[in-house]
């Protein structure tokens, strides 16, 4: 299960809407070993494509070094699908290289609603997981929703 702050989800959706019709991509970092996403890092889609995303190699190197310096790791790797559902494509599965990450997909195909889904992808196997949007990570916080779908 992915538990993530509503403000971070809102920032991911805003990034996806802003880059539409191209796919948006980025990372949410968090402390190593915590599984708590805390720092949203929108990245450039070097492919500038409506059907494919690719991190810019220099930007990725900079971001991963910055995470190392801050004792962080990528908790969430996200991107958008602009014309299809929020489900990993064969290419997405092939490029999923962070075994501990949550892979979040945002579909911006509908202008009035946004579909957000999270997956674990390990050795080519895709498993969907619930998304719990919370206001904060304080102890005892109740999730806003398990099946996240927002209205744009």
N, C-alpha and C positions, 0 to 999 in steps of 0.2 A: 504494500500500500504506500502511495506517495502522500505525505502530509506536507502541505506547502502553504505559505501565507497568501491570502487573497490578493494583497498588493503586488506580490511577485507574479501571480497569474495574470493580473490586470496589465502589468508591464509587458509580459510575454504577448498577450493578445494585442496590445497597442502596437508593439513592434511588428507583429504579423500583419495587422491592418495597414500600418504605415508603408511596409515594403510591398504589399499587394499591388500589382499582380505577380511580382516575383516572390519566390519562397524566401522567408526570413529564417534566420538561424541564430543560435546562441547557446549559452551555458548559464546554469545557476550553480555557483560554487558554495561549498560549505566546509566546515572543519573536517579534517581527515577522520574517518571512522564514525562520524556522527549520523549520517543519512539525513541531516537537517539542511535543506537548501536556504542560504541566507543572502547571497550576493548575486544579483542579476547582471549578466554580462552580455548585452546584445552584440552580435558580431556581423560582419559583412558577408553576404553570400557572394563569394568570388566568381561563381558561375553565372550570376545575374540571370537566372533562369526561372521560368514559371513551373518547371517540372523537376528541378534538381537543385540541391544545395551543396555547397562545398565551402568549408572554412578557408579563408585566405591563409596560406601556410605561414607567412610571417606574423600575422595577427595571432594565429593559433599558438605559435611558439612563444610569443610575448605573453599571452594570457596564461598558458600552462606554466611558464616560469614565474609569473606573478602569483599564481595559485601556490606553487611550491614555496615561494618566499613567505607566503602568509599561512603556511601549513593548512592549505585547503586542497580539495579535490573536486572534480566535476560530479555533483550530485544529480543534476538534471542536464541532459542535452536535448535541446528542442529545435524543431523546425516546423514550418507550415506547409500545408498542401493547399494550393489555391483553387483547384477544380475537382478534387476528390475528397473522400472521407478521411478522417484522421486515423489512418491505419498504416503501418509501415509497408512500404513497397519492397520489392525484392532487392533493389539497390540500397534502400535504408538498412535492411537486414544485413546485407553484405558488408556495409561500411560501419556497422555498430561495433566499435572497438573498445568500449569502456565497459567491462563486465559487471561493474557494480552500479552503473548509472541507471537512472530512470530515463527512458526515452519518451519525451512528451511531444505529441503531435497536435497541431492546431489546424483545423480546416477553416479557411476563410471563403469557401465557395458560396456561401449564402451571405448576402450583405446585412441581413437583420439578425443573424444568430451566429454563434461561434461554437464549434464542437472542439472540446479538448479531451484527449485521452492519453493515458500513460501506459508504457509497456516496459517489461524487462526483456532484453534480447541477449541471449547467451548461446554461443555455438550454433547460430542460425535458428534457434527456437524462440518464438515470440509468445510471450505471456502477458495478457492485459491485466492491469491492476487498478483498483479503485483510486480516485483522486479525492483527497480530503482537503478542502480549502478552509483555512482557519485565519482568524484575525491576528493571532500571535501564537508563539510556541510555548507560552507559559503553561505550567503544569495544570492539568484539569481542563484545558481548553476543549470545547465541544466543536466538532467539525461543522462547517456550514452546510456541506452537502457531500455525498459520496459520489454521485454521478454528476460531474460538473458540466454544466452547459450554461453559457451566459448569453445575454442579449446585448448586441453591440449598440 
